[in-house]
């Protein structure tokens, strides 16, 4: 049960995003779903993009905390994959909505920020310049998003192999040939 109105609004939004017919997410739909007024919605959020940002940042904070709590980085990466892939249905519906552009940007920013925090905490790329690190983090976040966009049931079955390969790419830089 939600502890505050922001969580209530977020839960209502998630429920709407999982409905197969949902193509246009509106404040009207959200307030009807959680039985509040428009004024109550706008008291907590400036609009739907603000709500989506709050939801995504909160989820990424959970992912990051669980990931960094793992004993080794590969297990942390596996945790990151599991949590991210469990959110795919929500993101797919959201990306099919009228907020596709905003969601894609928010996801890119959150992935990049998560990778930046994790790599800083684990002291990856200590021999790289700041501009090189930015490129590396952009690359990894885009690659991870690409994997998630095309995620299949077979990928879920091969999760450990995928995690291990991505881990090696991040840590060891597997040569292309």
Buried (B, 14 or more C-beta within 10 A) or exposed (E): EEEEBBBBBBBBBBBBBEEEEBEEBEBEBBBEBBEBEEEBBEEBBEEBBEBBBBBBBEBBEEBBEBBBEBEEBBBBBBBBBBBBBEBEEBBBBBBBBEBEEBBBEBBBBBBBBBBBBBBEEBEBBEEEEEEEBEEBBBEBBEBBBEBBEEBEEEBEEEBEEBBBEBBEEBEEEEEEE
